Amino acid sequence: MDSFMNLAKQGMQAYERSQTDVSKTGGAEYNSPHHTTSQHDRPQFDDDEVVNTATREGSGDHSMFSSALGFIKQNKASGEHEQPIDEEHVVNAHRQAYEQGSGGSLSANSMGGAAALQVLKQFTSSGSSGGGSQSQLISLAMAEASKLFDQSGGAASGNKQDAVNGAAMTVMKLLVQSKFSGGASGGGSSGGLSGIMGLAAKFM
């Protein structure tokens, strides 16, 4: 527990240091209260970057990952992003998939959550915060879900699209519920990952 929490803390500090120049050049557009509030409320992604990265890194086609982005956008109106994550369920699903090798017994949605947590752990433990972004996080989570689905021989219920959707929604919830605590460090997709790294300690 302590080692994971320390890694998350180190990653957060490294990320904040890497964003020092961004905060200096952000200007009124990024530092205005209105902009900050909007970023806190809704994560912003470069859709093309997300889909292209997920397609390159995952085992699904372009339309699958594009559909997943459409899925999370459709759920904005219902407030699904603000619904609390069942942390125990996600951790148990991750353990089942990555430690016990029995991901095939999970539902596709649970498999997506497990994949999202796996990518989050990789972000925090590898110190990749300096080059990371929200777009990269959701891209790699969706890609990981597609690969986990194939490696597990499918899911107990649901299809690969459901697994990818589940990963995307888990990341969205993490971003929203972290309240983008790193938002003051910069603008666009740079804010929030430091908050994610702090939140990651809850899952470790």
TORSE-493687 format. One record per residue (C-alpha): residue in three letters; x, y, z. Coordinates in Angstrom, 1 decimal. Example, Ala and Ser with C-alpha at 12.3 -4.5 7.8 and 13.67 -1.06 7.14 Angstrom:
2
<rolum><aa>ALA</aa><east>12.3</east><north>-4.5</north><up>7.8</up></rolum>
<rolum><aa>SER</aa><east>13.7</east><north>-1.1</north><up>7.1</up></rolum>
END
This chain:
204
<rolum><aa>MET</aa><east>0.0</east><north>0.0</north><up>0.0</up></rolum>
<rolum><aa>ASP</aa><east>2.6</east><north>2.5</north><up>1.0</up></rolum>
<rolum><aa>SER</aa><east>4.8</east><north>1.8</north><up>-2.0</up></rolum>
<rolum><aa>PHE</aa><east>1.9</east><north>2.4</north><up>-4.4</up></rolum>
<rolum><aa>MET</aa><east>0.9</east><north>5.5</north><up>-2.6</up></rolum>
<rolum><aa>ASN</aa><east>4.4</east><north>6.9</north><up>-2.8</up></rolum>
<rolum><aa>LEU</aa><east>4.6</east><north>6.1</north><up>-6.5</up></rolum>
<rolum><aa>ALA</aa><east>1.3</east><north>7.9</north><up>-7.0</up></rolum>
<rolum><aa>LYS</aa><east>2.6</east><north>10.9</north><up>-5.1</up></rolum>
<rolum><aa>GLN</aa><east>5.9</east><north>11.0</north><up>-7.0</up></rolum>
<rolum><aa>GLY</aa><east>4.1</east><north>10.8</north><up>-10.3</up></rolum>
<rolum><aa>MET</aa><east>1.8</east><north>13.6</north><up>-9.3</up></rolum>
<rolum><aa>GLN</aa><east>4.8</east><north>15.8</north><up>-8.3</up></rolum>
<rolum><aa>ALA</aa><east>6.6</east><north>15.0</north><up>-11.5</up></rolum>
<rolum><aa>TYR</aa><east>3.6</east><north>15.9</north><up>-13.5</up></rolum>
<rolum><aa>GLU</aa><east>3.1</east><north>19.2</north><up>-11.8</up></rolum>
<rolum><aa>ARG</aa><east>6.7</east><north>20.1</north><up>-12.3</up></rolum>
<rolum><aa>SER</aa><east>6.4</east><north>19.2</north><up>-16.0</up></rolum>
<rolum><aa>GLN</aa><east>3.5</east><north>21.6</north><up>-16.3</up></rolum>
<rolum><aa>THR</aa><east>5.2</east><north>24.6</north><up>-14.8</up></rolum>
<rolum><aa>ASP</aa><east>5.9</east><north>26.2</north><up>-18.1</up></rolum>
<rolum><aa>VAL</aa><east>2.4</east><north>25.6</north><up>-19.3</up></rolum>
<rolum><aa>SER</aa><east>1.0</east><north>27.4</north><up>-16.3</up></rolum>
<rolum><aa>LYS</aa><east>3.2</east><north>30.4</north><up>-17.1</up></rolum>
<rolum><aa>THR</aa><east>2.0</east><north>30.6</north><up>-20.7</up></rolum>
<rolum><aa>GLY</aa><east>-1.6</east><north>29.6</north><up>-20.2</up></rolum>
<rolum><aa>GLY</aa><east>-2.8</east><north>33.2</north><up>-20.2</up></rolum>
<rolum><aa>ALA</aa><east>-6.3</east><north>34.5</north><up>-19.3</up></rolum>
<rolum><aa>GLU</aa><east>-8.0</east><north>31.9</north><up>-21.5</up></rolum>
<rolum><aa>TYR</aa><east>-6.8</east><north>29.0</north><up>-19.4</up></rolum>
<rolum><aa>ASN</aa><east>-6.6</east><north>30.7</north><up>-16.0</up></rolum>
<rolum><aa>SER</aa><east>-10.0</east><north>32.4</north><up>-16.0</up></rolum>
<rolum><aa>PRO</aa><east>-12.5</east><north>31.1</north><up>-13.5</up></rolum>
<rolum><aa>HIS</aa><east>-14.9</east><north>30.3</north><up>-16.3</up></rolum>
<rolum><aa>HIS</aa><east>-12.4</east><north>28.1</north><up>-18.1</up></rolum>
<rolum><aa>THR</aa><east>-11.3</east><north>26.4</north><up>-14.9</up></rolum>
<rolum><aa>THR</aa><east>-14.9</east><north>25.6</north><up>-14.0</up></rolum>
<rolum><aa>SER</aa><east>-15.8</east><north>24.1</north><up>-17.4</up></rolum>
<rolum><aa>GLN</aa><east>-12.7</east><north>21.9</north><up>-17.2</up></rolum>
<rolum><aa>HIS</aa><east>-13.7</east><north>20.7</north><up>-13.8</up></rolum>
<rolum><aa>ASP</aa><east>-17.1</east><north>19.8</north><up>-15.0</up></rolum>
<rolum><aa>ARG</aa><east>-16.3</east><north>18.0</north><up>-18.2</up></rolum>
<rolum><aa>PRO</aa><east>-13.0</east><north>16.4</north><up>-19.3</up></rolum>
<rolum><aa>GLN</aa><east>-11.9</east><north>17.5</north><up>-22.7</up></rolum>
<rolum><aa>PHE</aa><east>-10.4</east><north>15.0</north><up>-25.2</up></rolum>
<rolum><aa>ASP</aa><east>-9.0</east><north>15.2</north><up>-28.7</up></rolum>
<rolum><aa>ASP</aa><east>-11.3</east><north>12.7</north><up>-30.3</up></rolum>
<rolum><aa>ASP</aa><east>-9.1</east><north>12.0</north><up>-33.3</up></rolum>
<rolum><aa>GLU</aa><east>-6.1</east><north>11.4</north><up>-31.0</up></rolum>
<rolum><aa>VAL</aa><east>-8.0</east><north>9.1</north><up>-28.7</up></rolum>
<rolum><aa>VAL</aa><east>-9.4</east><north>7.0</north><up>-31.5</up></rolum>
<rolum><aa>ASN</aa><east>-6.2</east><north>6.8</north><up>-33.5</up></rolum>
<rolum><aa>THR</aa><east>-4.1</east><north>5.9</north><up>-30.4</up></rolum>
<rolum><aa>ALA</aa><east>-6.6</east><north>3.3</north><up>-29.3</up></rolum>
<rolum><aa>THR</aa><east>-6.8</east><north>1.8</north><up>-32.8</up></rolum>
<rolum><aa>ARG</aa><east>-3.0</east><north>1.6</north><up>-33.0</up></rolum>
<rolum><aa>GLU</aa><east>-2.5</east><north>0.1</north><up>-29.5</up></rolum>
<rolum><aa>GLY</aa><east>-5.6</east><north>-2.1</north><up>-29.2</up></rolum>
<rolum><aa>SER</aa><east>-7.2</east><north>-5.0</north><up>-31.0</up></rolum>
<rolum><aa>GLY</aa><east>-10.3</east><north>-3.3</north><up>-32.2</up></rolum>
<rolum><aa>ASP</aa><east>-11.0</east><north>-1.2</north><up>-35.3</up></rolum>
<rolum><aa>HIS</aa><east>-11.5</east><north>2.5</north><up>-35.6</up></rolum>
<rolum><aa>SER</aa><east>-15.3</east><north>2.4</north><up>-35.4</up></rolum>
<rolum><aa>MET</aa><east>-15.2</east><north>0.4</north><up>-32.1</up></rolum>
<rolum><aa>PHE</aa><east>-13.3</east><north>3.1</north><up>-30.3</up></rolum>
<rolum><aa>SER</aa><east>-15.2</east><north>5.9</north><up>-32.0</up></rolum>
<rolum><aa>SER</aa><east>-18.4</east><north>4.3</north><up>-30.8</up></rolum>
<rolum><aa>ALA</aa><east>-17.1</east><north>4.2</north><up>-27.3</up></rolum>
<rolum><aa>LEU</aa><east>-16.5</east><north>7.9</north><up>-27.3</up></rolum>
<rolum><aa>GLY</aa><east>-20.0</east><north>8.4</north><up>-28.6</up></rolum>
<rolum><aa>PHE</aa><east>-21.2</east><north>6.2</north><up>-25.7</up></rolum>
<rolum><aa>ILE</aa><east>-19.6</east><north>8.3</north><up>-23.0</up></rolum>
<rolum><aa>LYS</aa><east>-20.9</east><north>11.5</north><up>-24.6</up></rolum>
<rolum><aa>GLN</aa><east>-24.4</east><north>10.2</north><up>-24.7</up></rolum>
<rolum><aa>ASN</aa><east>-24.2</east><north>9.5</north><up>-21.0</up></rolum>
<rolum><aa>LYS</aa><east>-23.3</east><north>13.1</north><up>-20.1</up></rolum>
<rolum><aa>ALA</aa><east>-26.9</east><north>14.2</north><up>-20.0</up></rolum>
<rolum><aa>SER</aa><east>-27.8</east><north>11.4</north><up>-17.6</up></rolum>
<rolum><aa>GLY</aa><east>-25.1</east><north>12.4</north><up>-15.2</up></rolum>
<rolum><aa>GLU</aa><east>-23.6</east><north>8.9</north><up>-15.4</up></rolum>
<rolum><aa>HIS</aa><east>-20.1</east><north>10.4</north><up>-15.1</up></rolum>
<rolum><aa>GLU</aa><east>-20.9</east><north>11.8</north><up>-11.6</up></rolum>
<rolum><aa>GLN</aa><east>-22.1</east><north>8.4</north><up>-10.3</up></rolum>
<rolum><aa>PRO</aa><east>-19.6</east><north>7.0</north><up>-7.7</up></rolum>
<rolum><aa>ILE</aa><east>-17.2</east><north>4.3</north><up>-8.9</up></rolum>
<rolum><aa>ASP</aa><east>-17.7</east><north>1.0</north><up>-7.0</up></rolum>
<rolum><aa>GLU</aa><east>-14.0</east><north>0.8</north><up>-6.0</up></rolum>
<rolum><aa>GLU</aa><east>-14.2</east><north>-2.6</north><up>-4.4</up></rolum>
<rolum><aa>HIS</aa><east>-15.8</east><north>-4.1</north><up>-7.5</up></rolum>
<rolum><aa>VAL</aa><east>-13.2</east><north>-2.5</north><up>-9.9</up></rolum>
<rolum><aa>VAL</aa><east>-10.3</east><north>-3.7</north><up>-7.7</up></rolum>
<rolum><aa>ASN</aa><east>-11.8</east><north>-7.3</north><up>-7.4</up></rolum>
<rolum><aa>ALA</aa><east>-12.3</east><north>-7.4</north><up>-11.2</up></rolum>
<rolum><aa>HIS</aa><east>-8.7</east><north>-6.3</north><up>-11.8</up></rolum>
<rolum><aa>ARG</aa><east>-7.4</east><north>-8.9</north><up>-9.4</up></rolum>
<rolum><aa>GLN</aa><east>-9.5</east><north>-11.6</north><up>-11.2</up></rolum>
<rolum><aa>ALA</aa><east>-8.4</east><north>-10.6</north><up>-14.6</up></rolum>
<rolum><aa>TYR</aa><east>-4.7</east><north>-9.8</north><up>-14.0</up></rolum>
<rolum><aa>GLU</aa><east>-3.7</east><north>-11.8</north><up>-11.0</up></rolum>
<rolum><aa>GLN</aa><east>-5.9</east><north>-14.9</north><up>-11.2</up></rolum>
<rolum><aa>GLY</aa><east>-6.1</east><north>-15.0</north><up>-15.0</up></rolum>
<rolum><aa>SER</aa><east>-9.8</east><north>-15.6</north><up>-15.0</up></rolum>
<rolum><aa>GLY</aa><east>-11.0</east><north>-12.5</north><up>-16.8</up></rolum>
<rolum><aa>GLY</aa><east>-13.3</east><north>-14.5</north><up>-19.0</up></rolum>
<rolum><aa>SER</aa><east>-15.6</east><north>-15.0</north><up>-16.0</up></rolum>
<rolum><aa>LEU</aa><east>-16.2</east><north>-11.3</north><up>-15.7</up></rolum>
<rolum><aa>SER</aa><east>-18.9</east><north>-9.3</north><up>-17.5</up></rolum>
<rolum><aa>ALA</aa><east>-17.6</east><north>-7.2</north><up>-20.4</up></rolum>
<rolum><aa>ASN</aa><east>-18.3</east><north>-4.0</north><up>-18.5</up></rolum>
<rolum><aa>SER</aa><east>-16.4</east><north>-5.2</north><up>-15.4</up></rolum>
<rolum><aa>MET</aa><east>-13.6</east><north>-6.3</north><up>-17.7</up></rolum>
<rolum><aa>GLY</aa><east>-13.4</east><north>-2.7</north><up>-19.0</up></rolum>
<rolum><aa>GLY</aa><east>-13.1</east><north>-1.4</north><up>-15.5</up></rolum>
<rolum><aa>ALA</aa><east>-10.3</east><north>-3.8</north><up>-14.8</up></rolum>
<rolum><aa>ALA</aa><east>-8.5</east><north>-2.7</north><up>-17.9</up></rolum>
<rolum><aa>ALA</aa><east>-8.9</east><north>1.0</north><up>-17.0</up></rolum>
<rolum><aa>LEU</aa><east>-7.4</east><north>0.3</north><up>-13.5</up></rolum>
<rolum><aa>GLN</aa><east>-4.5</east><north>-1.6</north><up>-15.1</up></rolum>
<rolum><aa>VAL</aa><east>-3.6</east><north>1.4</north><up>-17.3</up></rolum>
<rolum><aa>LEU</aa><east>-4.0</east><north>3.8</north><up>-14.4</up></rolum>
<rolum><aa>LYS</aa><east>-1.5</east><north>1.7</north><up>-12.4</up></rolum>
<rolum><aa>GLN</aa><east>0.9</east><north>1.7</north><up>-15.3</up></rolum>
<rolum><aa>PHE</aa><east>0.6</east><north>5.5</north><up>-15.5</up></rolum>
<rolum><aa>THR</aa><east>1.4</east><north>6.0</north><up>-11.8</up></rolum>
<rolum><aa>SER</aa><east>4.1</east><north>3.3</north><up>-11.4</up></rolum>
<rolum><aa>SER</aa><east>6.0</east><north>4.1</north><up>-14.6</up></rolum>
<rolum><aa>GLY</aa><east>6.3</east><north>7.8</north><up>-13.9</up></rolum>
<rolum><aa>SER</aa><east>4.8</east><north>8.5</north><up>-17.4</up></rolum>
<rolum><aa>SER</aa><east>3.0</east><north>11.6</north><up>-16.1</up></rolum>
<rolum><aa>GLY</aa><east>5.3</east><north>14.0</north><up>-17.9</up></rolum>
<rolum><aa>GLY</aa><east>4.2</east><north>12.9</north><up>-21.3</up></rolum>
<rolum><aa>GLY</aa><east>0.7</east><north>11.8</north><up>-20.3</up></rolum>
<rolum><aa>SER</aa><east>-2.6</east><north>13.4</north><up>-21.0</up></rolum>
<rolum><aa>GLN</aa><east>-6.3</east><north>12.7</north><up>-20.4</up></rolum>
<rolum><aa>SER</aa><east>-6.5</east><north>11.7</north><up>-24.1</up></rolum>
<rolum><aa>GLN</aa><east>-3.7</east><north>9.2</north><up>-23.7</up></rolum>
<rolum><aa>LEU</aa><east>-5.2</east><north>7.7</north><up>-20.5</up></rolum>
<rolum><aa>ILE</aa><east>-8.6</east><north>7.0</north><up>-22.1</up></rolum>
<rolum><aa>SER</aa><east>-7.0</east><north>5.8</north><up>-25.3</up></rolum>
<rolum><aa>LEU</aa><east>-4.8</east><north>3.2</north><up>-23.6</up></rolum>
<rolum><aa>ALA</aa><east>-7.6</east><north>2.1</north><up>-21.3</up></rolum>
<rolum><aa>MET</aa><east>-9.9</east><north>1.4</north><up>-24.3</up></rolum>
<rolum><aa>ALA</aa><east>-7.0</east><north>-0.4</north><up>-26.1</up></rolum>
<rolum><aa>GLU</aa><east>-6.2</east><north>-2.5</north><up>-23.0</up></rolum>
<rolum><aa>ALA</aa><east>-9.9</east><north>-3.5</north><up>-22.7</up></rolum>
<rolum><aa>SER</aa><east>-10.0</east><north>-4.7</north><up>-26.3</up></rolum>
<rolum><aa>LYS</aa><east>-6.8</east><north>-6.8</north><up>-25.7</up></rolum>
<rolum><aa>LEU</aa><east>-8.0</east><north>-8.2</north><up>-22.4</up></rolum>
<rolum><aa>PHE</aa><east>-11.3</east><north>-9.3</north><up>-24.0</up></rolum>
<rolum><aa>ASP</aa><east>-9.4</east><north>-11.2</north><up>-26.7</up></rolum>
<rolum><aa>GLN</aa><east>-6.8</east><north>-12.7</north><up>-24.2</up></rolum>
<rolum><aa>SER</aa><east>-9.6</east><north>-13.8</north><up>-21.9</up></rolum>
<rolum><aa>GLY</aa><east>-11.5</east><north>-15.5</north><up>-24.8</up></rolum>
<rolum><aa>GLY</aa><east>-14.4</east><north>-13.2</north><up>-24.4</up></rolum>
<rolum><aa>ALA</aa><east>-16.5</east><north>-12.3</north><up>-21.4</up></rolum>
<rolum><aa>ALA</aa><east>-19.2</east><north>-14.0</north><up>-19.3</up></rolum>
<rolum><aa>SER</aa><east>-21.7</east><north>-11.5</north><up>-20.7</up></rolum>
<rolum><aa>GLY</aa><east>-21.5</east><north>-8.7</north><up>-23.2</up></rolum>
<rolum><aa>ASN</aa><east>-19.2</east><north>-8.2</north><up>-26.2</up></rolum>
<rolum><aa>LYS</aa><east>-15.9</east><north>-6.4</north><up>-26.9</up></rolum>
<rolum><aa>GLN</aa><east>-17.7</east><north>-3.1</north><up>-27.5</up></rolum>
<rolum><aa>ASP</aa><east>-19.2</east><north>-3.3</north><up>-24.0</up></rolum>
<rolum><aa>ALA</aa><east>-15.7</east><north>-3.9</north><up>-22.6</up></rolum>
<rolum><aa>VAL</aa><east>-14.3</east><north>-0.9</north><up>-24.4</up></rolum>
<rolum><aa>ASN</aa><east>-17.3</east><north>1.2</north><up>-23.4</up></rolum>
<rolum><aa>GLY</aa><east>-16.7</east><north>0.1</north><up>-19.7</up></rolum>
<rolum><aa>ALA</aa><east>-13.1</east><north>1.2</north><up>-19.8</up></rolum>
<rolum><aa>ALA</aa><east>-13.9</east><north>4.6</north><up>-21.3</up></rolum>
<rolum><aa>MET</aa><east>-16.7</east><north>5.2</north><up>-18.7</up></rolum>
<rolum><aa>THR</aa><east>-14.4</east><north>4.2</north><up>-15.8</up></rolum>
<rolum><aa>VAL</aa><east>-11.8</east><north>6.7</north><up>-17.0</up></rolum>
<rolum><aa>MET</aa><east>-14.4</east><north>9.4</north><up>-17.4</up></rolum>
<rolum><aa>LYS</aa><east>-15.7</east><north>8.8</north><up>-13.9</up></rolum>
<rolum><aa>LEU</aa><east>-12.2</east><north>8.9</north><up>-12.5</up></rolum>
<rolum><aa>LEU</aa><east>-11.5</east><north>12.2</north><up>-14.3</up></rolum>
<rolum><aa>VAL</aa><east>-14.7</east><north>13.8</north><up>-13.2</up></rolum>
<rolum><aa>GLN</aa><east>-14.5</east><north>12.6</north><up>-9.6</up></rolum>
<rolum><aa>SER</aa><east>-10.9</east><north>13.5</north><up>-9.2</up></rolum>
<rolum><aa>LYS</aa><east>-12.3</east><north>17.1</north><up>-9.6</up></rolum>
<rolum><aa>PHE</aa><east>-9.3</east><north>17.9</north><up>-11.8</up></rolum>
<rolum><aa>SER</aa><east>-7.3</east><north>18.9</north><up>-8.7</up></rolum>
<rolum><aa>GLY</aa><east>-4.4</east><north>19.5</north><up>-11.0</up></rolum>
<rolum><aa>GLY</aa><east>-6.4</east><north>21.8</north><up>-13.2</up></rolum>
<rolum><aa>ALA</aa><east>-4.6</east><north>25.0</north><up>-12.1</up></rolum>
<rolum><aa>SER</aa><east>-1.3</east><north>23.6</north><up>-13.5</up></rolum>
<rolum><aa>GLY</aa><east>-2.3</east><north>24.2</north><up>-17.0</up></rolum>
<rolum><aa>GLY</aa><east>-5.1</east><north>24.1</north><up>-19.6</up></rolum>
<rolum><aa>GLY</aa><east>-6.7</east><north>21.7</north><up>-22.0</up></rolum>
<rolum><aa>SER</aa><east>-5.9</east><north>18.1</north><up>-21.3</up></rolum>
<rolum><aa>SER</aa><east>-3.0</east><north>18.8</north><up>-19.0</up></rolum>
<rolum><aa>GLY</aa><east>-5.2</east><north>19.3</north><up>-15.9</up></rolum>
<rolum><aa>GLY</aa><east>-6.6</east><north>16.4</north><up>-13.9</up></rolum>
<rolum><aa>LEU</aa><east>-3.9</east><north>13.8</north><up>-14.2</up></rolum>
<rolum><aa>SER</aa><east>-2.2</east><north>14.8</north><up>-11.0</up></rolum>
<rolum><aa>GLY</aa><east>-5.6</east><north>14.5</north><up>-9.3</up></rolum>
<rolum><aa>ILE</aa><east>-6.0</east><north>11.1</north><up>-11.0</up></rolum>
<rolum><aa>MET</aa><east>-2.7</east><north>10.0</north><up>-9.5</up></rolum>
<rolum><aa>GLY</aa><east>-3.8</east><north>11.0</north><up>-6.1</up></rolum>
<rolum><aa>LEU</aa><east>-7.1</east><north>9.1</north><up>-6.6</up></rolum>
<rolum><aa>ALA</aa><east>-5.1</east><north>6.1</north><up>-7.8</up></rolum>
<rolum><aa>ALA</aa><east>-3.9</east><north>5.5</north><up>-4.3</up></rolum>
<rolum><aa>LYS</aa><east>-7.4</east><north>4.6</north><up>-3.3</up></rolum>
<rolum><aa>PHE</aa><east>-7.3</east><north>1.6</north><up>-5.6</up></rolum>
<rolum><aa>MET</aa><east>-3.8</east><north>0.3</north><up>-4.8</up></rolum>
END
